[in-house]
Amino acid sequence: MFCPKCGSILRPKEKAGKKVLFCNCGFSKTPDAGETSVELREVVKGAKKIEVVENVETNPKIKITCEKCNNKVAYYWTQQTRGADEPETRFFKCTKCNYTWREYA
């Protein structure tokens, strides 16, 4: 069976001696013996507040001029965006204004 909220597979679990089907999104279902009528129950878990302290960039830097702000340093990475027999595409992200652009080889 699948979760009606998110579409994930419901997993069996025993809770207070009863079998329950549950999902990571918080939805759970207690089936009857005949499986024809089903009691639905939603479990609300305590919400956690997640704060992003800073945005840490892990890509290497290169000396290149930003097209937008003329900054001289940018992060770069490569990605295969076309066929395997074609060269990779190089992406750049300015360290100052976060403008992102690409360069085809």
C-alpha angles and dihedrals in degrees: 000000000000132000112257091212103051106003097241122139113269113235126210120245136166115236121176090343094307128106113243131181110219142179132208090243090068100261118130135177132200109204125208121236091257093043089219098105116036130193111218122207131178119213115207112204124202109274118236120214112225118198126192107221097189138342106249116198113208099183120105121259128239134188105250133132118253112234092217108042102011092239110160100220131065139165115244140196137166130230134182101239100158136038121320091251091056124082122259123266116243118219126198130194120192114238091215109041100014092234109161125208138162138226123206116212 
